[in-house]
């Protein structure tokens, strides 16, 4: 399973989202810090889930980081989040 699939799977299990997109934006960062040949270093996640309703922006981001866990987060250089309920 690649990182894109790992991210999607972890977030689906944690939040049962109505909508989720995990976009590998690594190629747009070629030559920048953290870029890894072959990609899977820079991601954008668009996620819509009712679970985020009572959370503020910081709580949503913390919940996503917790759902992904320190091992997976440690293998990602950048993670942009677009989160709403």
Helices and strands as residue ranges (DSSP letters): H 3-15, E 19-24, G 26-29, E 42-48, G 50-52, H 57-74, E 78-84
